[in-house]
């Protein structure tokens, strides 16, 4: 550079600017380090405290009253899986249908409105969803139920599935649609058996990511699934759920319950992780298909 | 005439098929398909309307009885049948504010690091770890908060703030420190809001055209000056949108906050005092609410939370959307 001909003050100024720049760059490195710390912290504690309390009993036995040794969370684990199932059955079809509509009607007033409201729906706190499901499905019948919990969770995944479905359909090449139409397919068959099928792995990924996100939800279940000490698979009865059980155990004053809470947290994170990994595999097969 | 106008705007093949279909008459399958997807799309506005109506119905008795005073009264006295939401609204605002103060610089730092400075091999792992923060269930944050973070705060952080930094003299750090507190809630919320702010910021920073950075470099700007003068101004409203989105998350967060905030309906200037947020108030008192009025008052708090988060999210989406439109144009 031409530092030689610059006046002294400019050279000093440049050194100062370089210094500031180096410092700010270093600060962003620091921010990255600090931001990843909490995750490592949390994961280490869960594994350390949860792994010790994990046993076969946890998955096969029912909860024991305070003071009695042993006991597991079999009902809570099965309850959580049932709730996830209801949520997927409620939320995924609506999300895919709405996503199809949005992908095929890019700029109509209804599409713009739905897109915006879907984002708004995504931002509604989960506890508000719980109040909604309680007022709609619990209050009129007079008792808590698995169904109401599943509906609250299902409503939460609709906007997520809608968004990914729209995005995934958008990236399907237009030539595929035109080829199908050229072969004399009707529009609806083109959409369902060509476009939707091509986009399916991506949509499955999106749906699994959405389900992973609601699997650990607790707040809406306080008003709806409510929790249950006993084994229940009935949709009309209150049902136990892993997050609810963790909450109850965590705020209790008993040490053995605390360690069960950590074990429950480890299992819950395991469930979320398995669903997320499944989501990654679904995406991978899409890229595989694209290469073929 | 209308049909011909429509056909003119289509691509070749689309035009032919449409022409064929309109000659044969509209296909029944096509019409059914269109009706069904439209019905699914309409489900979303209907769901929002249903939520608004149901929550309004649940909240009505309390709102009707207390009127506007419900928002401003700080007296939440269950045995006396007096319900004022001010302490919960105050707690929600304060805890979310603490969360943003802590999370925003960190999230922006990470976003800038990832979009500008990170070596290639570090980009993916760091982005993955930060995104993973959003995948941890709220109740697990709460569990960690109770048994790890609160003892840490009580034994190390609070004495450090008070004695080493001499903040004990200010009203914000006065009074006894039991552990569960507004500060604990704010820190947990900061960790939970961080991935949302950083994800949106990262996206809008990446959306800034490369040419902007190159132009600034060509004018002799340092690496930091490129960010400050060329990148951030272009991404500003998107970043603000991301921060507001994080705020929306923090406002409605329930379980983790309920577990660490201490749950007491008082307004205190000290961050070390226990408090309430709107969401934690509902979660904490729902199971013990026996009178209809108490229940309705809790639902009214939910209604206030609903309205606030809708406004906050609408603003955030609009800001993020305006950036993407500007960069497309």
Interface residues (C-beta under 8 A of the other chain):
Chain A: X17 X18 X20 X21 X24 X25 X27 X28 X29 X30 X31 X32 X34 X35 X36 X38 X39 X40 X41 X42 X45 X46 X49 X93 X94 X96 X97 X98 X100 X101 X102 X104 X110 X111 X113 X114 X116 X117 X118 X119 X120 X121 X122 X123 X124 X125 X126 X127 X128 X129 X131 X132 X134 X135 X136 X139 X155 X158 X159 X162 X178 X181 X182 X186 X187 X188 X189 X191 X192 X212 X213 X215 X216 X217 X218 X219 X222 X223 X243 X246 X247 X250 X251 X258 X261 X262 X265 X268 X269 X272 X276
Chain B: X11 X13 X14 X17 X21 X27 X29 X30 X32 X33 X34 X36 X37 X38 X39 X40 X41 X42 X43 X44 X45 X47 X48 X50 X51 X54 X55 X57 X58 X105 X106 X107 X108 X109 X110 X112 X113 X114 X116 X117 X118 X122 X126 X129 X130 X132 X133 X134 X135 X136 X137 X138 X139 X140 X141 X142 X143 X144 X146 X147 X148 X191 X194 X198 X222 X223 X224 X225 X227 X245 X248 X249 X251 X252 X253 X254 X255 X259 X279 X282 X283 X286 X287 X299 X302 X305 X306 X309 X310 X312 X313 X314 X316 X317
